[in-house]
Amino acid sequence: MRVLANKDFGTRECPSCACEVPANSNRCPICSYHFPAPSVRQRRLRFWGALIMLALIVLFYVIR
């Protein structure tokens, strides 16, 4: 996957040192904490959640 260096992805907090880290970073620059990758189950839940939301939006516009 290609990530644009100048795109702003927001930040997240490092659970080890409470430093604000860019959201697209896999490691904290201060304490070198490695952020875990999402599990297969989390990716599947995210996919199905997005699919259900899309179906509800389409259904809303069809009924309307």
ChimeraX commands (.cxc) that place a marker at each C-alpha (Angstrom):
marker #1 position 0.00,0.00,0.00 radius 0.5
marker #1 position 1.31,3.42,-0.89 radius 0.5
marker #1 position 1.02,6.14,1.75 radius 0.5
marker #1 position 1.38,9.80,0.87 radius 0.5
marker #1 position 3.94,11.47,3.10 radius 0.5
marker #1 position 2.20,14.86,3.08 radius 0.5
marker #1 position -1.31,13.56,3.89 radius 0.5
marker #1 position -2.54,14.24,7.43 radius 0.5
marker #1 position -3.99,11.11,9.05 radius 0.5
marker #1 position -4.53,12.63,12.48 radius 0.5
marker #1 position -2.89,11.38,15.65 radius 0.5
marker #1 position -3.29,8.71,18.31 radius 0.5
marker #1 position -1.91,8.42,21.81 radius 0.5
marker #1 position 0.88,6.00,22.62 radius 0.5
marker #1 position -0.29,3.76,25.50 radius 0.5
marker #1 position 3.27,3.50,26.81 radius 0.5
marker #1 position 4.39,7.14,27.06 radius 0.5
marker #1 position 1.19,9.13,26.25 radius 0.5
marker #1 position 2.93,10.91,23.36 radius 0.5
marker #1 position 0.84,11.99,20.36 radius 0.5
marker #1 position 1.89,9.83,17.40 radius 0.5
marker #1 position 0.78,10.17,13.75 radius 0.5
marker #1 position -2.07,7.70,13.13 radius 0.5
marker #1 position -0.31,6.13,10.15 radius 0.5
marker #1 position 2.83,5.36,12.18 radius 0.5
marker #1 position 3.45,1.82,13.45 radius 0.5
marker #1 position 5.99,2.83,16.10 radius 0.5
marker #1 position 6.22,5.59,18.69 radius 0.5
marker #1 position 9.22,7.86,17.95 radius 0.5
marker #1 position 9.80,8.50,21.68 radius 0.5
marker #1 position 9.62,5.08,23.37 radius 0.5
marker #1 position 9.63,2.75,20.30 radius 0.5
marker #1 position 6.31,1.13,21.27 radius 0.5
marker #1 position 5.01,-1.05,18.40 radius 0.5
marker #1 position 1.32,-0.57,17.70 radius 0.5
marker #1 position -0.32,-3.94,17.03 radius 0.5
marker #1 position -1.80,-4.58,13.60 radius 0.5
marker #1 position -5.58,-5.16,13.47 radius 0.5
marker #1 position -6.51,-8.82,13.77 radius 0.5
marker #1 position -8.37,-10.72,11.06 radius 0.5
marker #1 position -11.50,-10.61,13.21 radius 0.5
marker #1 position -11.30,-6.82,13.57 radius 0.5
marker #1 position -10.87,-6.40,9.80 radius 0.5
marker #1 position -13.86,-8.68,9.11 radius 0.5
marker #1 position -16.04,-6.80,11.61 radius 0.5
marker #1 position -15.06,-3.48,10.05 radius 0.5
marker #1 position -15.87,-4.83,6.55 radius 0.5
marker #1 position -19.27,-6.23,7.55 radius 0.5
marker #1 position -20.14,-3.11,9.53 radius 0.5
marker #1 position -19.39,-0.93,6.52 radius 0.5
marker #1 position -21.42,-3.25,4.27 radius 0.5
marker #1 position -24.43,-3.15,6.61 radius 0.5
marker #1 position -24.24,0.65,6.84 radius 0.5
marker #1 position -24.12,0.91,3.05 radius 0.5
marker #1 position -27.13,-1.41,2.75 radius 0.5
marker #1 position -29.08,0.69,5.28 radius 0.5
marker #1 position -28.28,3.90,3.42 radius 0.5
marker #1 position -29.39,2.38,0.11 radius 0.5
marker #1 position -32.55,1.01,1.74 radius 0.5
marker #1 position -33.31,4.43,3.23 radius 0.5
marker #1 position -33.11,6.10,-0.19 radius 0.5
marker #1 position -35.13,3.36,-1.90 radius 0.5
marker #1 position -37.98,3.58,0.63 radius 0.5
marker #1 position -37.95,7.35,0.59 radius 0.5
marker link #1:1,2 radius 0.2
marker link #1:2,3 radius 0.2
marker link #1:3,4 radius 0.2
marker link #1:4,5 radius 0.2
marker link #1:5,6 radius 0.2
marker link #1:6,7 radius 0.2
marker link #1:7,8 radius 0.2
marker link #1:8,9 radius 0.2
marker link #1:9,10 radius 0.2
marker link #1:10,11 radius 0.2
marker link #1:11,12 radius 0.2
marker link #1:12,13 radius 0.2
marker link #1:13,14 radius 0.2
marker link #1:14,15 radius 0.2
marker link #1:15,16 radius 0.2
marker link #1:16,17 radius 0.2
marker link #1:17,18 radius 0.2
marker link #1:18,19 radius 0.2
marker link #1:19,20 radius 0.2
marker link #1:20,21 radius 0.2
marker link #1:21,22 radius 0.2
marker link #1:22,23 radius 0.2
marker link #1:23,24 radius 0.2
marker link #1:24,25 radius 0.2
marker link #1:25,26 radius 0.2
marker link #1:26,27 radius 0.2
marker link #1:27,28 radius 0.2
marker link #1:28,29 radius 0.2
marker link #1:29,30 radius 0.2
marker link #1:30,31 radius 0.2
marker link #1:31,32 radius 0.2
marker link #1:32,33 radius 0.2
marker link #1:33,34 radius 0.2
marker link #1:34,35 radius 0.2
marker link #1:35,36 radius 0.2
marker link #1:36,37 radius 0.2
marker link #1:37,38 radius 0.2
marker link #1:38,39 radius 0.2
marker link #1:39,40 radius 0.2
marker link #1:40,41 radius 0.2
marker link #1:41,42 radius 0.2
marker link #1:42,43 radius 0.2
marker link #1:43,44 radius 0.2
marker link #1:44,45 radius 0.2
marker link #1:45,46 radius 0.2
marker link #1:46,47 radius 0.2
marker link #1:47,48 radius 0.2
marker link #1:48,49 radius 0.2
marker link #1:49,50 radius 0.2
marker link #1:50,51 radius 0.2
marker link #1:51,52 radius 0.2
marker link #1:52,53 radius 0.2
marker link #1:53,54 radius 0.2
marker link #1:54,55 radius 0.2
marker link #1:55,56 radius 0.2
marker link #1:56,57 radius 0.2
marker link #1:57,58 radius 0.2
marker link #1:58,59 radius 0.2
marker link #1:59,60 radius 0.2
marker link #1:60,61 radius 0.2
marker link #1:61,62 radius 0.2
marker link #1:62,63 radius 0.2
marker link #1:63,64 radius 0.2
view
